[in-house]
Amino acid sequence: MGTTLALLPLLLLLLSLSIHVPCADAWGKEGHFMVCKIAEVLVFSISVAYLTENATRAVVDLLPPVAGGELAAVCSWADEVRFRYRWASPLHYANTPGVCNFKQSRDCHNAKGEKDMCVVGAINNYTSQLRSYGDNLTESLMFLAHFVGDVHQPLHVSFADDEGGNTIIVHWYRRKTNLHHVWDVSMIETAMKDYYNNDLDTMIESIEKNITDEWADDISSWETCNKRTVTCAADYASESITLACDYAYKDVEQDSTLGDEYFLSRLPIVEKRIAQGGVRLAALLNKIFDPLTSTIQIE
């Protein structure tokens, strides 16, 4: 598609419902919007034609009318239907038994022990649904786009005992909140206020610039994984739990006050994970809808 689609960050905010469920809103609406928008901008950018024209056309054809041709506009849909699709709640995250590594056989299940009912299983499942032209492809696409964002938020692959940081009460500067919310929302909001003039487009542009400049040499490794599995989702989950231990949980206790030192050292992690989510979403959609031109290595 030769025409660049307009960025519509405000549309998402107007269309999205305000839902607050523990372990639900990875990155918050703004973060999810950025993951999908980065994938789309890499799609439609003349200089970085990342998502192919065939994949773009297939994605746009599957989107519901309310999306207005924008995948980013429905990137938070999976959070908005949490009360209607209660069975999908465990698909937004994965928990480990207090250890800093992810094992799919051990960690990917719901409270009833049902296998693959976690964010990794969800990404694999909806990828398969789309590739095999299964039922309700529109919902499969929206779920997939959302869960790729989820798996890149470090505290969505974290410890079961504290519900991904939801039960760890902290002060974000002067505001009382919990650690999970800090990573979902607070750091993005603070970054937008301090560095991006409260403008989502400006933050997206900054992350895109880092993709093409600072992280350009890393893109090929972001796109692929060494294991011949359905997707690379288990690798992304492994990255997240490592980052959760090394950054999110580190030096945090109940009633900690988190300020500049925490924010400035963790914001680069947040922005890079959003970038990785966008790049990997684009690569995965290429594989699904235009496999001959894709570079991502999945069966």
Secondary structure by P-SEA (a helix, b strand, c coil): ccccccccaaaaaaacccccccccccccaaaaaaaaaaaaaaacccccccccaaaaaaaaaaccccccccccccccccccccccccccccccccccccccccccccccccccccccccaaaaaaaaaaaaaacccaaaaaaaaaaaaaaaaacccccccccccccccbbbbcccccccaaaaaacaaaaaaaaccccccaaaaaaaaaaaaacccccaaaaaaccccccccaaaaaaaaaaaaaaacccccccccccccaaaaaacaaaaaaaaaaaaaaaaaaaaaaccccccccccc
